[in-house]
Amino acid sequence: MSSINTNVAAMAAVRSLNLIGSEMGKTQQRIETGLRISKANDDPAVFTIAQSMRADLKGLSAVIDSQSFGSAALSVARDAATRISNELATLKQTITQGQQQGLDPATMNAQITSSLNNIDAFANSATFNGVNLINSAPGSLQVLREIGGTVTTITGSDMTSGAGGLNLAGLTVTQGAHQIAFDSTLQISDGAGVTVTVGATTFVYEFNDNASLGGSAGPNTVVRAVEMTTTDSPMERLGSLIQAMAQDGINAGFDDNGNIIVNNASGVANGGSGTSTVTGATVSQIGGATGAIARVNGAIASSGNILSMLGSALQQVDGLKEFSIQLRDSLKEGLGALVDADLAEESARLTSLQTRQQLATQSLSIANQQSQSLLSLFRG
């Protein structure tokens, strides 16, 4: 039926144009944003997943920043600790030279003081953004492991020359370490022990055969039980004592004569703080080159342990950072697969829609001309 009131063909052409225009708008938006899904109404489920992944990426960026900060702080501490280790080697050389006849001990002691000042300067300047892991008040460093908030805590160590650090304060070419010597009457009974002072802290090591400790801890005093059995030999019990000291950072060991040399303590005493003395043990300070070098060797061993700790921590943090970066890249790749637009496909679609739009426009023009053709039927 032909009608001038209702042009069905024109209505169909208009609907086609509107639909094509809507599709072109969506295609142009994808081209402009580079995203296939940029709004929740594009695909609610995928958009929700994409938003969650974007939140994880934000969290990972914060984790990587924390790990980068931790790596930098540890690198500064490691470099300063290496300088301190090198200075200790120089210090050992100075003390050895100081034993040579003809050299002025005062001059050598001045060199020792200069080295100790350098050690303190290196330790106190090893600060990165307020964090120092090797000065006299070493802080701790917390590094994020992952976006869940789990952290790795790295505890600092004192590498200054004073008490509580490398314990080299007051070192001279003749001032040495402490020695615990033993004679033939050596007997280690339950409750006997020794006292070692490091800085402001006093450690009481009491031999114990699973009975209760005889001494009690007071201010700045720590009581440690050195476990022993009735079948242990005296040397085995002394070995347990050395191991207990090592857990508190005290550098001690046997010399060639079976004596215990304590290298980094400011004081050592037989018994004390409620413990009885070890029978057959004598405490003294070693003088001369042997004692002074032994004291520096203790500091060298302590600095080596700290360097090893810093190196291991830096290796761990760098590994975490590398993994976090790889994880971030994987998340970005997955997010792109979900929401990124294929621009080659969108370009082809836009060309197709433009062609269809032109055809629909021509179709509408033809449909509008149909009513004009009816006039010819009424011409005489």
PyMOL commands that set and color helices and strands:
alter all, ss='L'
color gray80, all
select helices_A, chain A and resi 8-33+44-97+105-125+234-247+288-339+343-378
alter helices_A, ss='H'
color red, helices_A
select strands_A, chain A and resi 127-128+131-132+140-144+151-155+178-187+193-198+201-208+221-227+252-254+260-262+267-270+279-285
alter strands_A, ss='S'
color yellow, strands_A
deselect
rebuild
show_as cartoon
